């Protein structure tokens, strides 16, 4: 039974939506589902990141052809940029996961992931495959293939590098390996306790023409995927735009496209298609033994469908279900029973969902559940049982008749038995891959063990089971009825206010722990002892806290002589149990609420840092933590408004800093920029962080020409050569040495500048292995009485990570000698 339970859980979790828990029940969806029920074919698309997928092709395959269609993204996009907030790394990966699931709900495909971590831009597959755990990532791909059983696999990118990003190329390399390995019983044999080897018919490359790369050719196999679906009232270019526009954190809002759209394919492995992607694959019911009879019955039921009276199709669908139950092919039996059951419920007018009484619970709490059921058409359906966690509420006899069009409510309880931590964040991980507690979790976009309520109905005398995720539903006065995941938390969370505490000398700092109680109770919070650091007090008791209470506990942390960089960890003891988990909530209207419980930790960084000046003006860009990092080391940082930019006396600021990509995302800078140049000319110090070349709101960012280009140094260990050792940027107020470039994370810098006017001084030469030295990471020029600095160094990553040398260098950028 384990084999079936793992497969079923895999299929259910990958199709889940959370806008609401009941699937769509409109007539267009019914007609599409009838069409899909008649198709037995599957396609798996493979690429590296969220937003790499060809949404138009996925929509066409899933909704026009009716294939079971999946997108396997090797990563969750953790290393990308964020245009809607300041979440980075794992937090951004959580956002992009939900954006990708929203895209799949739009285009009709399913979503899968491996454990690979998007560690940032990579220039080639050699670096990528070295950093990723190649064996485990390949194993995850094989696991997905053996479960999904694709007839055809498609790569977004080639193995030859035209995709640009090393992750892209690696996704194609691994896809070719996985295509073969999935069919080999000697590869990953431990999986064969649950799945069987699977050989796809062919592997294709979906060639492309974008950017400077045109990899299409007239002799390649091609499909017109821009056709119009009259049932949906949209073409697939329109559906694709709606799907892609869900990638809001990446700024991928897309215009709807209409009319012919050719997609090109190059065969990589397996048979070459002649007329269709699935040439040589029987995608009709003839594929399975007994399928002819099923197809004939389905044709009768489908032809007799009455849009005015959908319930009249139910007897025929239930009879059809009995035939499908006898299919020997486990895969297609499981898949088609799921599709049939949803169609039966829709045609019967059945709607049912289950809600928790509260949004959040503590581990071990009892959850009060309200389940609602309505049969909109007649009273022919009976409810036999409602169950959760193997506890069933069974109704007497042959079941409880559901009165026609009368909403019925039932109550039950469940145990909050597991903290709702995203499964891939449950343990510390390295740079290249997440650590999974169980390899069988790979593939799932979300936790597979979310609480579910199982309903058993008697429909036309046939017992049929359905499940719904347990959610919290509420009404917002502006947005209306909303569904959100429930939270199951530790009894009390302790979140350290800052991720990094930077010390300059032996001056103590207050480390504040923000506590939130999910219970009524008492306990104690403390910081674990840290060698070389003095912590006072040893612990702080709390008592008589109510569920929902929030408060803070302050600890004074002082570096002792020669204190080394270390980690502070908060511990909360409740009912003789100790927890060391913080609380992180991510809230955006376009995705479900995200809650995680990261380790209650903060870095303690002791460095030798000289600071001059105090008052910094900051212009917000695409989202970063640089302003917070500067406050940590004692600067007064003020976020400048447009009114202040245009009307205030900017000379009051010792320096003004532009947030990352400010000149890409702040349209008002087109009008405010001249004030910044005046500020510099009159003696100010302007520090501009990186921008990308596309979409700049001004033609010239600095007082003299230069241009950002798509050049970067991705090796965070790359040698940094000083070319201008006398520059004040390297000497005032801190002397910058090679050791200041130790410990950098993810990359040295991105979108370096080129076309640098002679008025600028360059400071460094940096390059990745095998590339020419690049001078475009940091430039500076005097202008009037002031100084202009432009830097493509990744300070927005280094400062939140507590990299000592990055602090010292950035302080120098802010410090103009008098």
Secondary structure, DSSP 8 states (H G I E B T S, - for coil): -HHHHHHHHHHHHHT--SS-SS---SHHHHHHHHHHHT---EEEEEESSTT-S-HHHHHIIIIIS--EEEEEESS--TTS--SSSS--HHHHHHHHHHHHHHHHHHH--EEEE-SB---S--SSHHHHHHHTTHHHHHHHHHHHHHHH--SEEEESS-TTSTT-SHHHHHHHHHHHHHHHHTT-TTSSGGGGGT------SEEEEEE-EETTEE---TTSEEEE---EETTTTEEHHHHHHHHHTT-GGGT-------S--EEEEEEEEE---SSSTTTT---SGGGSTTHHHHHHHHHHHHHT--TT-GGGGHHHHHHHHHHHTT-S-HHHHHHHHHHHHHHHHHHHTEEEEEEESSSEEETT-EEEEEEEEEESS-S-EEEEEEEETTEEEE-STT-EE--BT--EEEEEEEE--S----GGGSS---SSB---SSGGGTB-SS-TT--EEEEEEEETTEEEEEEEEEEEEEEETTTEEEEEE-EEE-SEEEEES-SEEEESSS--EEEEEEEEESSSEEEEEEE---TTEEEESS-EEEEEE-TT-EEEEEEEEEE-TT---EEEEEEEEETTEEE-B--EEE--TTS--EEE--BSEEEEEE--------EEEEE--S--SHHHHHHHTT-EEEE--HHHHHHS-GGG-SEEEE-TTHHHH-TTHHHHHHHHHHHHHTT-EEEEE---STT-SSS-SSSS--EE-S--B--TT--EEES-TT-GGGTSSS---GGGGTT--S-SBSS-EES--TTSEE-EEE--TTS--B-TTEEEEEETTEEEEEE-B-HHHHTTTT-HHHHHHHHHHH----
